[in-house]
Amino acid sequence: MAGGQLSPRQKMINLMYLVFIAMLAMNMSKEVLSSFGFLNEKLTESNLKSDLKNKAAFNSLAQKAAEQKEKYEPLRVKAENIRSLSLDLYNYIENIKSLMTQKLPDKKDYEVMDQTAFLDEYFFEGDGHSDKGKEFVDKINNYRTTVEKRLGPGTEHLTSVLKERFNTADVKTRDGGKKTWLKYHFEAFPLIASLTNLTQIQMDIKTTETEILSELLQGQLISDVSMTKYEAIVIPNKTAFFQGEMFKGKIVLGKVDPTLKPTSVEINGRKIAEDKLEAGQVLLEFPSGNVGENNIKGKFVFMENGQAVEIPITSTYAVVSKPNSAVVSADKMNVVYRGVENPITISIPGVHDNNVTASAPGLRKTSGLGKYILEPETGNEVSIKVSGKLPDGSIVSSGQTFRIKDIPAPTGSVRMEYGSLRMPRESLAKATIGAAIPDFEFDLNLVISGFKVKVPGQATVIVNGSRFDDQAQRALDRAKIGDIIIIFDVKAQIQNNSSYKLKNVLPVSIELTN
């Protein structure tokens, strides 16, 4: 939609329409029409998935209303009313989309959907709107205002988004004039563009449903106030402890209440001292125990209605031996490659990432715990040295050596196919020549600057760029059916990395089929 302060998503949609206007002025290509068709398919698929999720959420709310009518029935009624409004507008738009394509023999042949006549006649009459156009705008306006009214007070942030998302106010044009919302978005647009725009409005409806349902349920799914509904949670200060360390952590309830204090707490057969019982939690400190998994068992005791209510405590924690070496692993391979960024994970068990240091030529730290990038320099090997400071202050050091290899030779490709191919002459003439490294661990974006073409009985043609030029096409036109065309000496380079020289690209051969 348009008007007021536009969201980034709406700005992107408006930009899409501007692109269409520009392409129309330049006799837009069929590929652009197909692109909008594929976008419409994606939006339609997303709408179907959103509808399934919304249905599941509404069914869940209905189930809760059946179980706890007093708490959830008002929410269910409000949600069902809004869902009914959404379904009415969604189906109304779907009917318009069906009318737009009912005379098309193939509803996925987007390259023929460049006509503008249908909606120009359906929505507009002379310089104004037709009755159908007025009805369409009224439907959207009615949806916006009715949903806003049904939401009621306390949902200003939702209604603000609703007004922006379904705003049908006049739009200011680039020349300073004004256009009605309907003309701005639908007049003189290709059929596939208008079809995609309508699907986008349907997505807005589904998104609105999802957001409203989330808002209605927020703060409502709470636990019962009875002590039997609380869950005891053991929170260690860390997930593993060295042998000989003191275990440190705390136990909190699933719902922490500053005024809540248990009558007593027992852990592993020992009663916790009174000064360790604080608002809604229990502070723990005891020897960590043997290496391996250790259990924490006990109970909270509360008084409720004159009776003792017990909440069981059950949890486990791990104790590990102190490490004496670092763990270093290459995330994708057992070697590292020159010319690419090799991801490396470096850690020492039981030592926080802040206390681990690693060094090697070409090694640098990146975001994430233990994450590094290694760009090998000269030589055939690189050694990574690692040291870490343990909790008791002692230092542990280790290292690992990796072999350095060059990137394998790329393979030439035609239409992303490699080796020996069979292809019609016309397809080959239009194909893009590329290069890739099949089954390589890294995704390299290789840029092609030129290649050579050898047609049997003719001189080799040198081509600049990644597609056949006029000279190459003339040579191809003189080739016979069954001739083997060789594409070789492909000039490839890693994008944004002009310093690394790739190995020679392997050739690709094509047998002409006509």
Sequence and secondary structure as in RCSB ss.txt:
>XXXX:A:sequence
MAGGQLSPRQKMINLMYLVFIAMLAMNMSKEVLSSFGFLNEKLTESNLKSDLKNKAAFNSLAQKAAEQKEKYEPL
RVKAENIRSLSLDLYNYIENIKSLMTQKLPDKKDYEVMDQTAFLDEYFFEGDGHSDKGKEFVDKINNYRTTVEKR
LGPGTEHLTSVLKERFNTADVKTRDGGKKTWLKYHFEAFPLIASLTNLTQIQMDIKTTETEILSELLQGQLISDV
SMTKYEAIVIPNKTAFFQGEMFKGKIVLGKVDPTLKPTSVEINGRKIAEDKLEAGQVLLEFPSGNVGENNIKGKF
VFMENGQAVEIPITSTYAVVSKPNSAVVSADKMNVVYRGVENPITISIPGVHDNNVTASAPGLRKTSGLGKYILE
PETGNEVSIKVSGKLPDGSIVSSGQTFRIKDIPAPTGSVRMEYGSLRMPRESLAKATIGAAIPDFEFDLNLVISG
FKVKVPGQATVIVNGSRFDDQAQRALDRAKIGDIIIIFDVKAQIQNNSSYKLKNVLPVSIELTN
>XXXX:A:secstr
  SSS  HHHHHHHHHHHHHHHHHHTT  HHHHHHHHHHHHHHHHHHHHHHHHHHHHHHHHHHHHHHSHHHHHHH
HHHHHHHHHHHHHHHHHHHHHHHHHHTT S TT GGGTT  HHHHHHHEETTEE HHHHHHHHHHHHHHHHHHHH
H TT HHHHHHHHHHT    EE TTS EE HHHHHHTT  HHHHHHHHHHHHHHHHHHHHHHHHHHHTTT    S
SGGG  EEEEESSSEEETT EEEEEEEESS  TT   SEEEETTEE  GGGEETTEEEEEEE  SSEEEEEEEEE
EEEETTEEEEEEEEEEEEEE    S EEEESS SSEETTS EEEEEE TTS GGGEEEE TTEEE SSTTEEEE 
  SSSEEEEEEEEE TTS EEEEEEEEEEE     EEEETTEESEEEE HHHHHH BEEEE TT SS   EEEEE
EEEE TTS  EEEESSB  HHHHHHHHT  TT EEEEEEEEEEETT TTS     B EEEEE  
